[in-house]
Amino acid sequence: MRIFEMVLIVSNLFPLFFLGFKKQSKIVWLVVAGVNTAVLFIHSIVEGLRYQMAFSYVFVILFIVYTLAKTHKRFVDAKLPKALKVTVISLSLVFLACTSYLAYALPVFTIPKLTGSYDVGMKYFQFVDENRTEPFLYKSTQKRELMVKVYYPAKKDDSKPFSPYFHNSHELIRLFTINHNMPDFMFDHLNLVKTNSKENLQLSEKQQNYPVILFSHGAGDTMEVQTSLSENLASHGYIVVVIDHTYASTGTVFPDRVVSHKDATTDFKTPEPGEIITQIMADDSNYVIRKLDEMNEGKISSIFKRKLNLDKIGAIGHSVGGAVAYNLAINNSRVKAAINLDGRVFITPKKNMKDMAPFLMLASDKFHIQTIQNRKSLLEKFEDMPVEDQKIMVDSYGSEKAYREAYNKAQQNVIGLTEVLKESGNLYTIEGSDHMKFTDIGLFIGDSNLRKLIGIAGKTDPIKCLKITNSLTLSFFDQQLKSDTKDSLESLVKRYSELKKVDLK
């Protein structure tokens, strides 16, 4: 809970105390009502109103009405029946307790503080790939259109406000919430969260140029939930280019409209479209690299002319975005380092792994790290499934043969990934982690029991997971893109008891 929310709840308790005990003068009632009103006003101006605190707001309004009646001549000597007093006090305490829990469980959270020495600026760019038609729109002639969010080391400017979370888009928040199978209003308060970055700051001149990191989100998520990791990398001297992969994200905020993933019309005619979607997203990344070339050359007007070190490009992604980073490490020689945050992969290296960019994977210990260690696909063997599940798979894939082919391909991919990680020696896990704890999403829920209820498991606190993830990704990119070994991966394992390096046999 935020400071004035807590103060408001405490202020709400005072009139209940007076109501339950001795009679108070008119002055006392007016003072207490005034305090409640003042705190509510300050809270609304400084912190912003949100539905989780609704009963507290209603309580203040009802208390003001009661106080005005109580101090009126006709009612000054009136007494409430004891039973009514007990009922009012009891119900008020119950509802205030519920309000307090909701405010705690669904917090206006604070994004982790930056650990680098730079302030962080942020800019949005809109790109249109004239060489590709939109693959997510069936038989469309529309060109592939992307939004890109760039975080960068910036000059300090206290005159500008910190940017609001989620592009300050109520529609995007609603699309995200619905896509995660929750009531559409559940995260409406996210627009009250402030980031650590400010829009349109001047680029820092401390370095001649800065290495670049491409960031891809997971399928059905949004680039906005990668804010913590992106901002922190930028604070350490990286230009972080976060791509919103239109239609693969829950929603994309263009200057003139918001595009939902539900607007996609292409049926990829496969129960396992991951490989197709990953390749589309990898094509997006390759296209963005070409646009960054133009930006660096000054063909696109921006503050980044000659400031992008495109000989030092890194790639990182979460979930399907992690598979994109893996794809780029294998297929794009311009990418010099790549990190996969808990993403299942959909391709197998066909060339010498020595030609592949240095690669690190951070996998959750809920089940993903075990599948890699055991070299097992996330798909189940056909013969190991119950008969009812076999029938479902045959219906989904069209035939038993098609399912077996999909299984064999997935098995081949995980074996290929294991060989890459065995060669690199860079497989890590965080004890008590879960898939969404490598993003900001783990911060959206303050109560661990509620997190489990909506499918975010693991005993390690999401803030701690993000802190470890930040440290690991930063250390790896520093080594590979800056030749900086100040904070080695081995030292991080010693620093964080939850972080484990996994050796593959």
CORJO-V288262 format. One record per residue. N is the residue number from 1. RES is the residue in one small letter. OMEGA is omega in whole degrees, 0 to 359 (none if undefined). D_FIRST is the distance of its C-alpha to the first C-alpha in Angstrom with 2 decimals. Layout:
N_RES_OMEGA_D_FIRST + N_RES_OMEGA_D_FIRST
This chain:
1_m_178_0.00 + 2_r_189_3.77 + 3_i_185_6.62 + 4_f_172_8.42 + 5_e_178_6.23 + 6_m_179_6.44 + 7_v_180_9.93 + 8_l_179_10.80 + 9_i_179_10.35 + 10_v_178_12.42 + 11_s_179_14.81 + 12_n_184_15.34 + 13_l_183_16.56 + 14_f_180_19.26 + 15_p_177_21.58 + 16_l_178_21.51 + 17_f_181_22.68 + 18_f_181_25.41 + 19_l_184_26.42 + 20_g_184_26.94 + 21_f_190_28.97 + 22_k_181_31.45 + 23_k_181_32.42 + 24_q_179_30.97 + 25_s_179_32.71 + 26_k_182_32.11 + 27_i_181_30.82 + 28_v_180_28.00 + 29_w_181_26.94 + 30_l_178_27.14 + 31_v_181_25.14 + 32_v_177_22.27 + 33_a_179_22.40 + 34_g_178_22.53 + 35_v_178_19.48 + 36_n_180_17.42 + 37_t_182_19.04 + 38_a_180_18.49 + 39_v_178_14.73 + 40_l_180_14.52 + 41_f_181_16.89 + 42_i_178_15.19 + 43_h_182_11.82 + 44_s_181_14.07 + 45_i_187_16.08 + 46_v_187_13.81 + 47_e_182_10.77 + 48_g_180_12.50 + 49_l_175_12.53 + 50_r_189_11.66 + 51_y_181_13.21 + 52_q_182_10.44 + 53_m_189_10.13 + 54_a_183_13.95 + 55_f_178_15.02 + 56_s_179_13.27 + 57_y_179_15.19 + 58_v_180_18.30 + 59_f_181_18.08 + 60_v_181_18.33 + 61_i_180_21.24 + 62_l_180_23.02 + 63_f_177_22.64 + 64_i_179_24.21 + 65_v_180_27.02 + 66_y_181_27.53 + 67_t_178_27.68 + 68_l_178_30.24 + 69_a_183_32.26 + 70_k_183_31.98 + 71_t_177_33.33 + 72_h_183_36.15 + 73_k_185_39.60 + 74_r_186_40.27 + 75_f_187_37.18 + 76_v_181_36.89 + 77_d_181_38.83 + 78_a_179_37.60 + 79_k_176_36.02 + 80_l_175_33.74 + 81_p_182_35.16 + 82_k_181_33.57 + 83_a_179_32.92 + 84_l_177_31.06 + 85_k_181_28.92 + 86_v_180_28.02 + 87_t_181_27.25 + 88_v_181_25.03 + 89_i_182_23.07 + 90_s_180_22.80 + 91_l_179_21.74 + 92_s_179_19.17 + 93_l_179_17.64 + 94_v_182_17.76 + 95_f_176_16.17 + 96_l_176_13.35 + 97_a_178_12.81 + 98_c_178_13.00 + 99_t_180_10.57 + 100_s_180_7.91 + 101_y_180_9.11 + 102_l_180_9.24 + 103_a_177_5.74 + 104_y_185_5.26 + 105_a_179_8.74 + 106_l_191_8.83 + 107_p_162_6.16 + 108_v_192_7.32 + 109_f_177_8.33 + 110_t_176_10.51 + 111_i_183_14.12 + 112_p_181_15.89 + 113_k_178_17.80 + 114_l_179_21.47 + 115_t_179_23.90 + 116_g_185_27.00 + 117_s_182_28.73 + 118_y_161_28.83 + 119_d_186_26.63 + 120_v_174_26.29 + 121_g_182_27.83 + 122_m_177_27.76 + 123_k_173_30.36 + 124_y_175_31.08 + 125_f_176_34.65 + 126_q_180_36.50 + 127_f_176_39.44 + 128_v_179_42.18 + 129_d_183_44.42 + 130_e_182_47.81 + 131_n_180_49.33 + 132_r_169_47.23 + 133_t_184_46.93 + 134_e_184_43.62 + 135_p_181_43.86 + 136_f_178_41.20 + 137_l_187_43.22 + 138_y_177_46.41 + 139_k_180_49.58 + 140_s_174_47.77 + 141_t_180_49.27 + 142_q_180_45.90 + 143_k_180_45.14 + 144_r_186_42.19 + 145_e_185_39.39 + 146_l_166_36.34 + 147_m_181_33.32 + 148_v_179_32.57 + 149_k_184_29.65 + 150_v_173_30.76 + 151_y_186_28.59 + 152_y_175_30.71 + 153_p_190_30.99 + 154_a_171_30.88 + 155_k_180_31.92 + 156_k_178_29.27 + 157_d_182_28.66 + 158_d_182_26.11 + 159_s_183_27.30 + 160_k_180_25.66 + 161_p_173_22.04 + 162_f_184_20.14 + 163_s_176_20.75 + 164_p_182_18.34 + 165_y_174_17.71 + 166_f_176_20.15 + 167_h_183_22.81 + 168_n_184_20.92 + 169_s_177_22.79 + 170_h_181_21.59 + 171_e_179_24.69 + 172_l_179_24.00 + 173_i_180_20.51 + 174_r_179_22.24 + 175_l_179_25.10 + 176_f_184_22.95 + 177_t_180_21.06 + 178_i_181_24.40 + 179_n_178_26.06 + 180_h_172_23.70 + 181_n_177_24.71 + 182_m_178_21.52 + 183_p_190_21.27 + 184_d_182_21.64 + 185_f_193_18.66 + 186_m_183_16.17 + 187_f_180_14.95 + 188_d_183_15.80 + 189_h_182_12.52 + 190_l_179_13.68 + 191_n_175_15.68 + 192_l_179_12.75 + 193_v_177_12.45 + 194_k_177_14.84 + 195_t_175_17.41 + 196_n_183_19.29 + 197_s_179_22.50 + 198_k_184_24.32 + 199_e_172_26.94 + 200_n_171_30.61 + 201_l_175_30.55 + 202_q_179_33.91 + 203_l_178_34.72 + 204_s_179_34.97 + 205_e_181_38.60 + 206_k_177_38.12 + 207_q_179_39.80 + 208_q_175_42.69 + 209_n_187_40.92 + 210_y_174_38.07 + 211_p_187_38.06 + 212_v_176_36.59 + 213_i_175_34.32 + 214_l_182_34.21 + 215_f_178_31.11 + 216_s_181_31.36 + 217_h_176_28.64 + 218_g_179_29.08 + 219_a_179_30.84 + 220_g_175_28.77 + 221_d_180_25.86 + 222_t_179_25.51 + 223_m_182_25.94 + 224_e_182_22.48 + 225_v_175_20.86 + 226_q_184_22.91 + 227_t_185_21.26 + 228_s_182_20.00 + 229_l_183_23.47 + 230_s_181_25.38 + 231_e_184_23.77 + 232_n_176_24.19 + 233_l_179_27.83 + 234_a_180_28.51 + 235_s_179_27.25 + 236_h_173_30.01 + 237_g_175_32.76 + 238_y_168_32.88 + 239_i_187_33.18 + 240_v_184_31.13 + 241_v_184_32.43 + 242_v_185_30.14 + 243_i_171_32.18 + 244_d_184_31.00 + 245_h_187_33.74 + 246_t_182_34.43 + 247_y_171_34.64 + 248_a_175_33.53 + 249_s_180_29.99 + 250_t_178_28.00 + 251_g_180_28.62 + 252_t_182_30.01 + 253_v_173_29.31 + 254_f_181_32.69 + 255_p_185_33.33 + 256_d_184_34.96 + 257_r_172_33.39 + 258_v_181_31.01 + 259_v_180_32.92 + 260_s_175_31.64 + 261_h_179_32.86 + 262_k_178_34.20 + 263_d_179_36.69 + 264_a_183_38.54 + 265_t_182_41.97 + 266_t_172_43.58 + 267_d_183_44.28 + 268_f_173_44.84 + 269_k_175_46.83 + 270_t_176_45.43 + 271_p_182_42.92 + 272_e_183_41.90 + 273_p_185_41.25 + 274_g_182_39.23 + 275_e_181_42.20 + 276_i_182_42.92 + 277_i_178_39.37 + 278_t_181_38.99 + 279_q_176_42.25 + 280_i_180_41.23 + 281_m_176_38.06 + 282_a_176_40.24 + 283_d_175_42.61 + 284_d_183_39.74 + 285_s_178_38.97 + 286_n_177_42.67 + 287_y_180_42.91 + 288_v_177_39.94 + 289_i_178_41.69 + 290_r_177_44.74 + 291_k_177_42.75 + 292_l_173_41.38 + 293_d_180_45.04 + 294_e_179_45.78 + 295_m_181_42.83 + 296_n_180_44.01 + 297_e_180_47.54 + 298_g_178_46.47 + 299_k_172_47.56 + 300_i_183_44.05 + 301_s_179_42.96 + 302_s_177_39.83 + 303_i_188_38.72 + 304_f_179_39.39 + 305_k_181_43.20 + 306_r_180_44.57 + 307_k_181_41.10 + 308_l_175_40.53 + 309_n_186_42.07 + 310_l_168_43.06 + 311_d_180_45.05 + 312_k_181_41.77 + 313_i_173_39.82 + 314_g_178_37.25 + 315_a_178_35.73 + 316_i_178_32.55 + 317_g_178_31.04 + 318_h_177_28.85 + 319_s_177_30.45 + 320_v_175_33.28 + 321_g_175_32.48 + 322_g_176_33.28 + 323_a_176_36.60 + 324_v_178_37.19 + 325_a_177_36.81 + 326_y_178_39.25 + 327_n_181_41.62 + 328_l_178_41.61 + 329_a_181_42.24 + 330_i_194_45.28 + 331_n_181_46.66 + 332_n_184_45.79 + 333_s_179_47.48 + 334_r_178_45.51 + 335_v_187_42.34 + 336_k_178_42.50 + 337_a_183_39.47 + 338_a_180_37.25 + 339_i_176_34.22 + 340_n_177_33.42 + 341_l_170_29.89 + 342_d_180_30.59 + 343_g_171_32.96 + 344_r_183_36.02 + 345_v_187_39.05 + 346_f_176_41.82 + 347_i_176_44.68 + 348_t_178_46.88 + 349_p_180_48.27 + 350_k_181_51.91 + 351_k_179_52.88 + 352_n_183_53.01 + 353_m_178_49.55 + 354_k_177_50.54 + 355_d_183_50.32 + 356_m_178_46.68 + 357_a_174_43.94 + 358_p_192_42.17 + 359_f_176_39.58 + 360_l_175_36.53 + 361_m_173_34.60 + 362_l_186_31.27 + 363_a_178_31.20 + 364_s_180_28.73 + 365_d_178_30.03 + 366_k_175_29.31 + 367_f_189_32.80 + 368_h_182_33.59 + 369_i_180_34.68 + 370_q_180_36.96 + 371_t_178_38.70 + 372_i_179_39.47 + 373_q_182_40.78 + 374_n_181_42.90 + 375_r_183_43.95 + 376_k_175_43.13 + 377_s_174_42.22 + 378_l_173_39.18 + 379_l_182_41.85 + 380_e_175_43.72 + 381_k_184_47.49 + 382_f_184_49.27 + 383_e_180_51.35 + 384_d_183_48.38 + 385_m_172_46.72 + 386_p_183_47.49 + 387_v_180_50.06 + 388_e_178_47.59 + 389_d_177_45.35 + 390_q_180_48.52 + 391_k_179_49.41 + 392_i_180_45.97 + 393_m_178_46.35 + 394_v_178_49.90 + 395_d_183_48.76 + 396_s_186_45.92 + 397_y_178_48.05 + 398_g_179_51.34 + 399_s_176_53.25 + 400_e_180_53.10 + 401_k_181_54.60 + 402_a_179_51.85 + 403_y_181_49.14 + 404_r_178_51.07 + 405_e_178_51.38 + 406_a_178_47.63 + 407_y_182_47.05 + 408_n_179_49.62 + 409_k_178_48.12 + 410_a_178_44.59 + 411_q_178_46.16 + 412_q_180_48.01 + 413_n_181_44.86 + 414_v_176_42.94 + 415_i_177_46.06 + 416_g_177_46.32 + 417_l_181_42.70 + 418_t_179_43.37 + 419_e_176_46.46 + 420_v_182_44.63 + 421_l_176_41.98 + 422_k_179_44.73 + 423_e_184_46.48 + 424_s_183_43.44 + 425_g_185_42.00 + 426_n_174_38.49 + 427_l_182_36.78 + 428_y_172_33.44 + 429_t_175_30.78 + 430_i_179_27.46 + 431_e_180_27.38 + 432_g_179_24.63 + 433_s_175_24.09 + 434_d_189_24.28 + 435_h_185_25.45 + 436_m_181_22.21 + 437_k_173_20.68 + 438_f_176_23.06 + 439_t_176_21.18 + 440_d_189_17.69 + 441_i_178_17.50 + 442_g_180_16.35 + 443_l_184_13.03 + 444_f_183_12.54 + 445_i_182_11.87 + 446_g_184_9.42 + 447_d_184_11.78 + 448_s_179_15.27 + 449_n_177_17.16 + 450_l_176_15.98 + 451_r_179_16.90 + 452_k_182_20.25 + 453_l_180_20.72 + 454_i_171_20.69 + 455_g_176_22.85 + 456_i_186_20.85 + 457_a_177_22.27 + 458_g_186_22.73 + 459_k_182_21.44 + 460_t_183_20.56 + 461_d_180_16.95 + 462_p_179_16.78 + 463_i_179_15.80 + 464_k_178_18.90 + 465_c_180_20.97 + 466_l_180_20.30 + 467_k_179_21.11 + 468_i_179_24.34 + 469_t_176_25.21 + 470_n_182_24.84 + 471_s_183_27.08 + 472_l_181_29.64 + 473_t_180_30.06 + 474_l_181_30.32 + 475_s_181_32.86 + 476_f_180_34.95 + 477_f_177_35.14 + 478_d_180_35.90 + 479_q_188_38.77 + 480_q_185_40.17 + 481_l_181_39.70 + 482_k_184_39.87 + 483_s_182_41.91 + 484_d_182_39.36 + 485_t_183_39.25 + 486_k_181_37.17 + 487_d_185_34.43 + 488_s_178_36.40 + 489_l_180_35.14 + 490_e_180_36.68 + 491_s_178_34.76 + 492_l_178_31.43 + 493_v_178_32.52 + 494_k_183_33.12 + 495_r_184_29.83 + 496_y_182_27.61 + 497_s_182_28.72 + 498_e_183_27.11 + 499_l_183_29.21 + 500_k_171_32.66 + 501_k_185_35.71 + 502_v_178_37.71 + 503_d_181_41.49 + 504_l_180_43.45 + 505_k_none_46.89
